[in-house]
């Protein structure tokens, strides 16, 4: 007879079981408090429900974790991957690290349904039992935070079906951690991990009470004793040629701190040059990550140590412990018996004991680079890197750098200056290095980066060409980095893909992730860009503050204003960095203009400030101040530069707002002619695209003034030059230009269709202003009103769009306030007078009626007359 609350058992069934456990869920409640924690768990439950439906899973049990049943193994894996990523994103929005452990197994289970009476008193609707359940539970318990572990049977079935996950399935990494013993499971089991680069730990789990490595008999204590006696009998020499297992818990992509080079030779030129060479040699590894010197010095400051404190054994170990770094490497160069010896120790930072030591001797200081190669190669092997990998990923150090130690010292000083944001100084050191050795490829790359850091990519083109000619001397990572920069200059449409590929292959090379984010920003792909920006904010990234600035810019564009403000503060905006420009914009987007003005005091020396100052002055209806700021834009721009051409646009916007249409049109015609002439001349490709964007922007503003002739000239000159405007977002802006002309020609339906086709979330801000006018002209006041509401609600985006150097920022920002006047007119045409009055009042609140330009004052008066 069945139990009173249980229905009959079903026969054994082969099913996929997924068990997960939310890491430190109790601690979350303690840190957040009951109400915020309950809100977080509600969002968590919504995520689980969504993924459960998407991957066709059946939720069997839940508490701090989940037990789910799937018909197909690939569905269980898909759920686990999306759940891991979803937790990560859910936590990032709250400044938390949300992770779960997960175990996936395929096996036979027994299931039965509990009766309705049993369910009413708290029983689960469906019970699941069988050996497969504890196996999945053991895998889950063994997993590290954020890790998905699979049994051998689950791995074989999911790996085979991974193509069903599309492109993501092709990019998954699969790792075997050998055979493990599980309590309650009679046979040893092969354990695998699967995960995405940058999200999964991809590190071997540690032994726990209920799961441990299946140690071969020959490695067990009793057997080892017998073996030791045999080894002694055969000869001690055999032991010396046997490679010992690593004596430090180091795994692939773990980090090391490199201490200061101890120079015992008396040759001062070796201090900076060999220290830099040691780093470069180690950084060629795809197995070992080197904590940057800048990041180590930042941690040193947080330790309240004086700048310049020697990174010796004790200090470097403390830095490693604070930053979660696995090992310390202490290099030394000395003179022994007339020979130059390079040596290095690997230190366990927790105990400060030496785990390994390697050395190599050579004749004369010129031999030091070859010796460094030999030492770092041996150290990488000691840490577990395969010999084949070392040989594949490494080029000889003299080939990668230079045999000229003075040139190497100049490069090292350039790196220090670049890390301190002294870009012109850095460019000087890099230039000195290439003069001393014209074949020093890395120094040319340094020049390119330094020129780009001051918005002069065109000035860095010569260095790019020189580096490309020497690319074969670079290690694989630097070759890929150089190819991505070449795409930025020669083929901007391909640059994003290059950076994405590099970020996938080298997830700890944070500059690649940051450049992915910048490329997304340029394409108005703010949601995707935010993910890459956050990845680059790792505390191990020496440029983490710059990446926080990127996080803030994407959040600002997404209208997440509080999140943007916090990100800019983490980017040291209060210290007067360039992030202060964006922080002021964020305050302005919130209409907190007093805070915005206070922030300006920190950043008046930045050349980019006047662009934003024009916008903020317009935003407050301070027309004369906007005019002065627009004039300053032109005065600060370098003549004949892209910036000088783009700098004309804010002035044209101010003239238009003040009703000076003739003056505005004259400026727009000049801007378009100069920009197109520059775009068609031989130059850096990315600048040519920006020039075309500026010219199209000029045509759009001319259309708003009522002029069709300028856009006709622009379109005529761009015929046959589709390569200059076919990439996003320029192609969408060109569609706005065409749609406006269709509307002005009375073809309103075609204008609407063209504009609706480009609205995908990445469209330029001006597409919505154009849509408003097109809907209005086509008699659809309701949709036109929706566009006015969109314009009002995207003030952060108005300040953020960066094409042609933020040239359209002033127009976009002005449109967010003009939208209130447009909304009032539309609502009145729909006989919604009270709502229209509210919008007009809001317009009046933003722009003082006493100082309103005459054309706007006339439109406002017409509305008031209707109300009265």
N, C-alpha and C positions, 0 to 999 in steps of 0.2 A: 504494500500500500504506500502511496506517495505521502510525503510529509504534508501537513495541513496547508502549508503556504507554498507548496512547490508543485509545478506541473511536470509531466513526464519528461525524462531526459531525451535529448536528441542524440543520434549516433556521433562518433568522433568525426570531426571536420578539420580539414587543412585550412588554417587561417593565418593572416599576418597580424601580429600583436605589436602595438607601440605603447611603451610606458614612458612617461615623462615626469620630471620632478622640478618644480620651480625653485630655483636656488634662493635660500635665505628669505622665504616668504614671511616668516614670523618677524624677522628683522625689518622688513619693509613696513609692516604695520607700526612697529615701534618708532621708526624714523619719520614716517609720514603722518601718523595720527589716524584715528579711525575713519573720519570722513574722507580725506584725500585717498586713503588706502582703499576704501570701498568703491570710490569712483574709478580708481585704477583697475581693481578686480572686475568691475562691470565692463570696462573696455576690454580686459583680457577675455572675459567670457564671450563678448561679442566677436572677438577675433577667433576664438575656438569654434564657435557656431558657424562662422563664415567658412573657415577652412574645413570643418567637418562636412559641410554641404558640398564644397568644391571638390573634395577628394573622396567623397562617398564613404566616409568612415562612420562607425557606430560607437558612440561614447558609452562605455560600460560603467566606468567609475570615475569619480573625481574627488579630490580633497586638495592637498597642496600640489598634486600632480594629476595626470590623466592616464586612463587606460582605454585605448581605442582598438577596435577590431576592423580589419579591412579584408575585402575579398582578394585584392591584388597587392603584392608587395610594393610595386612602384607607387601605388596610391599612398601607402603608409610613409614611404620616403618623401613623396611630394608634400604631405602634411608636415612631416618633421622639419623639412627645409624651410617651408613658409612660416611655420610656427617660430622657428629660431630667428628668422629675419624679422617677423612681426613683433616679437618680444623686444628685439634690439631697437626697432623704430619706436615702439611704445615707450620704452625707457628713455630714449634720447629726447623726446618731447618734454620730459620731466627732469632731465639731468640725472637720470638713474642708469645703472647697468643692470638690465633685466636679462637673465639667462636661465636656461633649463638644461638638465641632463636628459638624454633620450636613449632608449634601447629598443632595437627593432629585431624581431625574430619571427621566423615562419615555422609553424609546427602544428601538430594535432591538438585540438582542444575539445572539451565537452561543454555544451551549453544547455541551459534550461531556463525557462521563464518562471518567475515567481508569480503566484496568484495575485489577483487584484487586492485581496484582503491583506496579503503580506506587504504589497507595495504601499498600501494606505498607512501601514504602521512603520514605514521607513525602509523597507527592503528595496534592493535594486530591481528594476524590471527584468534584467537579464543577468544570469550568473555565468561566469566563465572559469573553468578549471582545466588542469592538465599540466604536463611538464613544461610545455611551451611558455606558460605564464611566469614561473620562477626564473626561467632562462632569460626572458626579456627583462625581468626585474633586476637580475644580477648585472646584465649589461648596462641598464640605466644607472644602477648604483655605482658601477665602476667608472662611468663617464665623467670627464672633467666638466665644469660649467661651460655651457654652450656647445657641448660635443654630442654627436650622434654616433653611437656604436652599433654595429650590426654583427649578427652571427654569420658563419660561412654560408649557410643556405640562403639567408636573406641577401647577403652581398652578391652571390652569383645571380639570383633572380632579378635584383634591382639593377645591377650593373649592365646586364643584358638588355634591360628595357629602358635604360637611361635616355635613349634617343627620344622617347615619348615626352621628355621634359623640354625638348627644343634646344635652343642654343645654350641655355643654362646647364642642361644635362651634359653637354660637351665640355663645359668648363669645370665640372665637379672634379675634386681630387679624391682619390681612393687610396687608403693606406692600410697595410696589414701590420698588426702588432703581435703576430705570432700566436702560439697556443697558450691558452689560459685554463686554469682549473677553477671551477665554481662550486661553492658549497651546495650540496644536494643534487649535483649533476654528475653522473658517474664518469663520463668521458671528458677528456680535455677538449676544448673548443677553440677554433680559430676566431680571432676577434679583428674586426675591420672598423675603420672610421671613414665616413664620407662627409664632405662639407665644401663650402664655398670659400675661396681665398679671401682673407680679410675679415671673415666672420667666424669660421670654425677654428678651434685651437690647433688642430692638426699636429698634436703631440701625443706621445704614448701615455696611457693612463698609468697611475701608480697602484701598487698592490694594496688591497684592502682586506678586511677580515673575511669577507665572503667571496673574494676573487683574487687570485695570485697567478703570477707567471708559471707556466709548466716548465720548471727548470730540469734540463736533461740530467740523467743519472750521473754523468761524468762531472757535473758542476755542483753536486750535492756534497756536504761536508765530509761524510765518510769516504766517498769515492775520491774526493780531492786529496785526502790524506794519502791514499794508496798511490794516486797519480804523482803526488809530490815526491814520494820515495822513488818511483820509477824515473822521474825526471832527474833527480839527484844522481841515480845510478847511471843513467845514460850520459849525463854531463850537464854542467851548469850552462854551458854555452848555448844549448838549444833554447833555454829560457830567454836569453838575451835577444834572440831573433824572433821570438814570439811576440806579436803585438798585443799588449794588454788591453782589456776593455776600458773604456773611459771611466776615470775615477771621479767624474763630476756629472751631475744630472743635467746634461746639455742635450737639447733636441734641435731639430732643424728650425731655422729662423729665430733661435734664441739670440739674446743680445750680449755684447761684451762692452766693458768700459776700458779704453786704452789710457793707461796712466802716462804721466809725462816721461819723455825719453830721458834716461840718465846718461849724460855724455861725459865719459871719463877720459876722452882723448885730448882735451884742451883745444880742439878745433871748433870754434864757436859757430862757424858756418853750418855745422852739422845739427845744431839745436833744432831750428825750425824745419830744415829741409828733410832730415831723416825721420823726424816725427810725422811730417806730412806723408812721406813716402811709405811709412809703416801703415798708416791709415789707408792709403790708396790701395796698397797690396791686399790688405784684409777686406776692403770694400768690394773687391772683385768677386768675392764669394757670394753665392746665392744661398749658402747654408748658414753663414754667420752674419749677424747684423751688428754694425758698429755704432754705438751711441756717439752722436756728433760731439765735437769739442765744445761747441756753443751750448748744447743742451747740458753737458756736464758742468760747464761754468755757471749755467743758470741754477742748477741744483746746488752748486757750491754756494751761490748767493743766498739761496733759501736756507742753507745750513748756517747762515750768518758768518761765513768765513770771508776773509779779505780777498779782493780780486788779486789774481796772481798766485794764490796759494798753490804750492806744489801738489800735484796729484800723485802722491806716493801710495804705498801699499794701504795704509790706514784710511787716508782720505778717499782714494778711489774706491775702496771697498764700501765705505759708508755711502758714497754716491750710488753704487750698484745696488745696495740694499734698499735705499730710498726709491730708486726708480725701477725696482723689480728686475734687475739685470742679473744674468746667471753667472758671469765670470768676469774677472779683471785680468788684463794683460799688461805686464810691466816690461817695456823694452829697455835695453841697455846697449850702448856702444862703447867699446874700450879698446885699448891697445895692449896686446899680450904677445910678448916675445917678438916684437917688431911687426906683428900682423894685426889687422883691424878685425875685432871680433864683434859680431852682432848677436845678442842673446835676448831671450824673452822668457818670462815665467807666466804660467796660467795660475791665477789665484782663485781659491774659493772665497768669495767675499764674506760668507757667514763666519768662517773660522780664520780667515786671512792666512791660510796655509798654502804653500806652493803645491799644486797638483802635478804640473808638468813643467819641464824646462827644456829649451832647445837653443842651440847656438850654431853659428857658422863663421868660419874665418876666411879672410881674404887679404890680398896685398894692396896697401894703399887705400885712401879714403874712397877712391873711385870704385872699389870692390863692394862698398857697403850696400848698394842697391841690389846686387846679385845675392848677397848674403841675406838681406831682408826677405827676398823672394823665397829662399830656401827655408828660413825660419818660419815665416807665416804659413807656407805650404805644410810644413810639419805640424804646426799648431792646429791648423784646420783639420788635418787627419786625426790628431789626438782627440779633437772635439767630436769626431764621428763622421766627418765629411768623407765621402768616397773619393778614392784616388782619381777615378775617371772624371768626376765632377771638377776636382781641382784642376786637372789638366785641360778640361774643356772650357771652363769659365775664366781662366787666368792667362794673361799675356805677361811676358817678362817685364818687370818693373821699369827698367831703363827705356823700354820701347813705349810703355804706357805714359811715362812721364818724360824724363830727360836724364842724360848722364851729367849735365851741367848742374852742379849743386847750387850755384848762385841763382840759376834760373828756378830751380826747385824751391829755394828759399823765398824768392820773389812771389812765386805762386802761393806758397804757404801764407805769406803776409797778405796777399790778395784775398785768400779765403777768410782770414780773420776779419779784414775790413768789410767784406761782403756780409759776414754774419752779424756785424754791428750796424748794418744798413748804411754804411759809408760807400755808396756805389761808385762815385767818381774816383775816390781813393783806390778802391778795389780795381777799377778799370786800369788805373795807372800801374799798379803792381803787375797785373796780368800782361799789360803791354810790355813792361820791362822784361818779363819772363820770356815772351816770344821774341824779343830783340836779342836776348842772350842765346836762345835756341829757337830758330824759326820753324823747327819741326815738333814743337811742344804742343801737341793737340789739345790736351786738357786746358792749357792756358788760353787757347783760342775760344774754347767753350766757355771759360770763365768770362772773357771779354763780352761774348754774346749775351750771357745772363746779366752782366752789369749794365749793358746798354739797354736791354729790355726793361730792367728794373726802373729806369728813368724815362720810360715811354719813348725810347729811341731805337726801336727794332731795326729801322732802316740804317741807323748808324752801326748796328751790330752785324749787318749783312756781310761785310768783308771778312769779319772774323768767322762767321758761319762757313763761308766758302773755303777759307783756309783750313778749318777743322774738318770739313767734308773731304778735302783732298788727302787728309791724313787719317781718315776714319779707320783704316785697317789696323792702325797701331793701337786702337782703343779696345778695351774689353767689351763683351757683348752688351752689358747694360748701358754703357756710355754710348755705344754705337746706336742703340735704340733711342736713347735720349736725344742724340744729335739728329736722327732721322725725323723725330717728332718736331723738333725745332725747324728743320728744313721744310716740313709741311706747313708750319705756321707762316713761313715767309713765301713759299712758292705755290702752295695749294691748300689754302685755309679750310676748304671743305673737307679735306682728308685728315686734318690735324686732330680732330676729336677722336677718331678711330685709332690713331697712333698712340695718343695719350692713354686711351682706355686699354689698349693692348698692353702697354707698358705697366699700367697700374695693376693689371691682372697677373702679369708675370713676376712683378716685383712689388708685392703689396706693402712692404715696409719702406719702399723708396717713396716717401710721402710727397715729394715734389711732383711726381707723376699724378697722384690723386688730386693734388691741388690744381694742377694744370687741366685735368679733366673738368674740375669744377668751374674754372675760369672759362673754358670753352663752352660749357653748358650755359654759363651766365651770358656770354656773347650771343647765344642762340635763343635766349629767353626760356630755356628749359630749367626753370628754377627748382622744381621739386626734385628732379634727378640730380641737379647740381648740388643741392643741399646734402644729399647722401654722401657724395664724394668729398665735399668740404668737411663734413663731420669725421670722415675716415682719416683725414689729414690733420685733425686736431689731437692726434695721439700725443701724450706727454713726452714720448720719445722723439718727437719731431722738433728739431731745433727752430723751425719756422712755424711753430704751432700758433703763435699770435697772429701771423698773417692768414693762417687757415681759419682762425676764429673770425677774422674780418670777412672772409668769404662766406662763412656760415651766416653772419649778420646780413650780408648783402642779399643772399637768397631768401632769408626769412623776411627781410624788408619787402622784397618783391612779392612775396606770398601773403603780405599784409599781416604777418605775425610779428607785430610791432614790439611787444614786450620781449619776445625771444630775440629779436634783432638787437634791441638795446643791450640785453645781457651779453650777447656775443661780442658786440663792439667794446664793451667794457673789458671782456676777457682779452680782447685784442689790444689792450693798453691804450684805449682812446684817451683816458685821463692824463696819460703821459705825453700827449701831443702827437701820437703817431697818425698816419693817414686815416686810420679807422675813425678818428675824431670827425673827419668830414662826413662820413656816413652816419655817425651818431647824431650829429647836428641835423642831418636830413631826417633821421628817425623821429627826433623831437618835432621837427617841422611837420612831418606826416601826421603826427598826433595833434598838430596845431598847438604845441607847447613852445611858442616862439621865444619866450624869455629864456628857456633852457637852451634852445637852439643858438640864440645870440651869445649866450655865455660860453657855449662850446666853441664858437668861432674864435674866441680869444686864444685858444690853444693851437689853432691851425692856420692863422693868416699867412704863414710863410710857405704853405703848400701851393704850387702853381695851379692845382686843380680847383682851388677854393672858389675863385671868381665865377666859374660856371654855376656852382651850387648857390653862390650868393645871389646871383641874378634870379634864380628860381625862387629862393626863399623871400626875396624882396617882392617879387611878383605875387607870391602866395599871400602876402599880407596887404596887397594893393598899394605898395609904396613905390610908385612909378618912377619918381626921380632918382631914388636910390638904386633901383633896378637899372636905370639908364647909366648911372656912374659905374656900377659894377660891370655892365656890358662893355663899356669903354675900357675898363681895366683888363678885361679878358683879352682884347686886341693888343693892348700895350705890352702884356707879358708874353704873348705868343711869339715864338721864333719866326721871323719873316720867311715866307715861301714854304712853311711847314704845313703838314696836314692839320695840326692844331690851329694854326693861324687861319686856315680856311674855315674849319668848323666853328671857330670863335666868332665868325660873323653872324651866325644864326641866332644866338640869344638877343643880340641887338636888333635884328629884324623882328623878332617876336615882341620885344618891348615897343618898338615903333608901331607895330600893328595894334597892340593893345591900347596904345594912346591915340589911335585913329590916324596915324601918319602913314597912310597906305602907300603913297608915292615913294617916300623914303624907304619903307620896308621892301617894296618891289625892286628898287634900284639895288639894294644890298643883296637880295635873293638872286637877281640876275648875275651879279658879280660873283657871288658864291658858286652858283651852278657852273658858270663858264670856267672859273679857275679850277674847280674840283674835277670837272670832266677832262680838262686839258691835262691835269696831273695824273688822272686815272689812266689815260691812254698813253702816257709816257712810260718808258722802261723804268721800273721801280719795284719796291717790295710789294708783293701781290696783296698781302693783307691790307696795306695802306690804300691800294687801289680800290679794293672793295669798300673800305670806309669812305673814300672820296665819292664813290658812286652813291652810297647811302646818303651822304650829305647833300649831293645834288638832287636826289629824289625828294629828300626832306624839303629842300627849297621849293621844288615844284608843288608840293602838297600845301605849303603855307601860302604860296601865290594863288592857288586855287581857292583857298579859304578867303582870300582878299577879293576874289572874283575874276582873277586873270587866268586864262587858259593857254596863252601863248607860250609861257615859259615851259610848262609841262610838255607841250608839243615839240619844242626844241630839244628838250632832254630826251624824250622818247625817240626822236629822230636820230640823235647822236648815238643812242644806245642800241640802235638796230644793228644786228650783226655782232654785238658785244655781249651776248647772253651770258657768257662765262663770268662776266663781272657783276651780274645781278641775279643769277639763278639760284644762289645758295641762300639758306635761311640765315637771318630774317629779312635780308635785302629783297628776296623774291616776293615776300608778303607785302613789303612796303611798296614795291613796284605795282603790285595788284591794287593797293589803295590809290595810287596815282591814276591808274587806268579806270578804276571804279568811279572816282570823283569826276573824271572827264565824261564818263557815260551818264552820270547823274546830271551834270551841267548841260549835257546835250539832250536831256529829256528822256533818256533811256533808263528810267529808274529801276525797272524790274531787272534788267541786266546788271545794273550796278549792285543791287542787293545780292543777286546770285553769286557774283564774283567775290564779294566780301564774305558772304557766309561760307564760301568754299575754303577760305584761309583761316577761319576761326577754329583753332585746335588747342588753345591754351598757350601756344608759343608765339601767337601773332603779335605784331607791334601794337603799342598803346593806341596809336593813331587809327588803327583799323576800327576801333569802337567809336571814335568821333565820326569817322566816315560812315559807319553803319547807322549811327543816329540820324545823320542828315539824309541818308538813302531811304531809310524806313519812313522818315517824316515826309520826304518828297513823294514816296510811293503810297502815302495815305495810311500808313500803319502806325498810328500814334502810340499804341500800346507797346509795340516792340521798340519804338524809338525811346520811349520812357525807360524801358529796361536798360537800354544802353546808357542813358543819362545816369541811372542808378549805379551801373557798373563803373562809370567814370568817377563818381563820387566815392565809391568804396575801394578804389585801388590807388590810393595816394602813395603808398609805399612803392608800388610798381612805377608810378610816374617819376619818382626820384631815382629809380634804379636802372632802367634800361640804358645800356652802355654803348650802343652802336654809334659810330662816328664820334667817339669820345664824349658821350652824354650830350651831344649837340641839341637833341630834341627835348631835353629835360625841362627847359623853361616852358615850352609849349604844352607839354604833357601836364605839368603842374598847374598851369593856368586853366587848363581844361577841366580839372577836378572842381574848381570853383565856378567856372562858367556853366558847368553841368546843372547847377542849382537854378540858374536863370533859364536855361533851356527846359529843364523839368517843369518849372512854373508855367512857361508858355505852352508846353504840351498838355499839362493838366488842365489849363484854362480852355484849350481847344476841345477837351473831353468833358467840359462843364463840371470839373471837379475843383470848384473855386477855393474851398477851404484848404485843400491840400496844396493848391497852387500858391495860396497866400503864405503857407508855412515854408515852402521852398524859397519864395522871394525873401522872406524874413531871414532865412539862413544865408542867402546870398548877401543881404545887407549886413549881416553880422560879420561876414568874412571880409568884405570890401566896403570901406566907408563910403557912404553916398556923397559926402561932401567933396571927396577927391576923385570921384568916378569919371573916367573919360566920357566925352560927350556922346559917342555912339552907344555906349552901354547905358548912359543916363537916359537916353531917348527910349531905349527898349524897356527900361524899368518904368519910365513914366507911362508908356502905353499900357503896361500891365496894371499899374495903379489906377489908371483911368477906367479900366474895365471893372475893377473891383468896386470903384465908387459909383 
